[in-house]
Amino acid sequence: MNRKYTKYVQTKNLLQNQRGFGWQLGVGIILNRKYTIRNKTARKQEGYVMTQAATLTQQQLQRVLDYLRTRRHYKRNRAIILLTHYAMLRIGEVAALRYCDVVGEDGEIRAETTLSAAQTKGNKARTIWFAEKARVELAAYIATHKPKSPTQPLFYTQRSDGFTANTLTHIVNGIYKNAGICGATSHSGRRTGLTNLSERGVGVRTLMAIAGHANMSTTQRYIDMRPSVIRAAVELV
């Protein structure tokens, strides 16, 4: 057998092995993709639900505020936390707030404002409302942090820039963790506020408007069924 023929056979075998490997790899990718899709579909059909952020009692919220008092940026971080509880804002919406969104031309804190599509989830503008408690917290914060421009981000970073939603999420999650609130995340304030309103008899359609939800089922998932509420309901029999 001459050298040229031997080299030809070796090259042919190598190419066939490579094609075989490629075919096996391609089949493996396809099967893996099908398995992933099937697994996701099965979890959805079985009602698979991710763990939701914990809701806070008044005592737990006070513990968080007491912890903040011992840390830097107390008034800023207090206002951020309480906006998620009292105005039930998404953390991304808090990060996107500007001074002109919360302070009117008369220098007073607005009772309500409209966030642009770029500031909210779902690329859709929405109205948000500031309860009296939220306005008090905002006024206390703004009194110590005068803006250079009305379009400046409401909440500053160390470089005087605004926060990204990601950065603010990490900060709020860290606050809850360091305060010893198990299971609480940047979503906890929003869930807590909506749950508290529900327990006070506020209708689900009103809660939808406050939360900025398009579907009632989304709002209903936010409402935490606390054991104390269940026990009180049973006593009504």
N, C-alpha and C positions, 0 to 999 in steps of 0.2 A: 504494500500500500504506500503510494508516494506521499510526500509531505503536503502537497497542495490539497489532495483529497482528504487527508487526515484533518487539516486545518478547517476545510469546508464542513466536515461532519461535526467537529467541535463547535464551530460557530453556529451551525444549524441547531444543535442540541441546546446551546446557550440561549438562542432566541426563543426556542420553544418553551424552555423553562421560564424565561422572563414573561412570555405571553401567558403562560399558565399561572404564574404568580400574580400578574396583573388581573387576570380574570377572577382568580380567587379573591384578590383584594377588592375588586369592584363588587363582586357578589357579597362580600363581607360588609362593605359600606352600605349597600342597598338593604341587606337584611337588618343591619343595625338601625338604619333609618326607619324601616318598617316597624321594628320592635319599639323604637322610641315613640313613634306616632301612636302605635297600638296601646302602649303603656299609658300615654297621656290621655288617650280616649277612654281607656278603662277607668282611670282615676276620676275623670270627669263624670262618667256614668255612675260611678259608685258614690258620687257626692264628695269627692276628696276636697278638703278645705285646708288652706294654710293656717298656721297658728296666728290668731289675731293679737294685736297689741293689747296689753292689759289696760283696763280702766282704773282710775284712781279714786279712792275715797277722799273726803275733805282732809282727813288727818294725813294721808299720804302726800297730798298736794302741799300741805303746810310743811311737811318734812323736806320736800324738795326746795321750797322757798327759804326755809331755814338754812339749808345747805348752801344755797346760792349766796346768802348773806355773808358767808365766810370766804367767798371766792372773788376773784377779780371780775370786772364787768358786771357787777351785781344788777344794776338797773336795766342794762341792756338784756341780759339773759333772763331776768324776771319778766320783762315785757314780752320777750319771744315766747317763753313758756306759757304765759297767761293768754296771749293772743290765740294760741292753739286751743286753749280751754274755753275762753270766754267768747271768742269770735268763731271758733271751730274752723280755723283756716288750715289748709294743707301747708306743710312745711315749705314747699316750693313757693306758695303764695306769700308766706311770711318773708322769705328771702327776696321776693320780687317787689315788695312794697317800697314806694318812694314817699318822701315827705309830703308831696302834693296829694298823695292818695289819702292821707289821714289828717292833714291840716288844711283848712279852708283859707280863702283869701283874707278872712277876718282874723286869722290866727287861732281860731278855735278848732278843737278836734271834731272831725266830722262824725255824724251819727251813722252815716252810710256812705259808701263809695262804690264806684264801678271799676273793676279790674279789667284790663284789656285782655284780648285773647292770648297775647304773648306772656301774660303774667299768670295764667291759670292752666289747669289741666284740660286736655281735650280740645285745645285751640278754640275756645269759645268764651267770650266775655261774660262776666257775671257780676251781680251786685252782692256786696258783703255788708253786714251790719255790725256796728260796734256798740255793745251794751254799755251802760253807764260804768260798770266795773272796768271794762276794757278801756274806755275813754280816760278814766282816772289813771290807769297804768301808763297809757301812752303819753298823757300830759306830764307825768312825773319823769318819764324817760327823756322826752323832748326838751324839757326845761334845762337839762344838764348837757344836751347835745344839740346845739343850734346848727342847722344845715347851712352850707355855703350856697346851695342852690336848691330850689324846690323840687327839682327832678333828681336830686341825689338819693341814693339808696337809704332807706330809713335806718337799717341796722348796719353798722360799720364793722370792718375787720381791723386788725392792727395796722393795715396799710391804708385805712380809710376807704377801702373799696367795699362793694356789697358782697354778700355771701352768695355762693352757688347753693342750689338746693341740696347737693350732695354733702358739702361741707357743713351746712347747718344741721343736716340730719345726724352726722357724726357727733356734732357738739351736743345736741339735745339728747341723743342716745347715751352719751357719756355722762351727762348731768343726772339722768335717771339712774344709771348704773351706780354712780358714785354716791348717790343719795340713798341707795339700798332699796330701790323700787323694782322688784323682780318682774320681768316680762314687759316693762314699759318701754316704748319707743317714741319716735317723733310723731307717730300716729295716735298716741294715747290721749293727748289733749282733745283732739277732734272727736274720738270715740267717747270720751268721758263727757264732754259737753252735750253731745247728741243723746247719750244715755240719760243724763240728768234731766234734760228737757222732756224726753219721753216719759220718764217716771213722774213728771209733774203734769202729765196729761196733754202735752202738746201733740197735735195730730201729725201723722206721718207726712202729709203733703207739705205742711209748714216746715218740717224737718228737711224735706227734700230741697226746698227753696234755700234754706240756710246753708245746707251742705253743698249745694250746687250740683245735685245729682239729677240725672235725666230719668232714671229708673227707680221705682219704689223699692224693688228688691235689693238694690244696692244700699239704700238707706237702712232698710231693715236689718241687713247684715252688720251694720255699724252699731246697732243697739245691743248692749250687753244685758243679758238676763241675770241680774244679781240675785243671789239666794235670799236676801232680805226682802226683795220685791215679791218673790214667789211665796215666801212665808206669809207676807201681808195679804196677798191675794187669797191664799187658802183660808185665812181667818174671816174672809168676807162670806164664806158659805153659810 
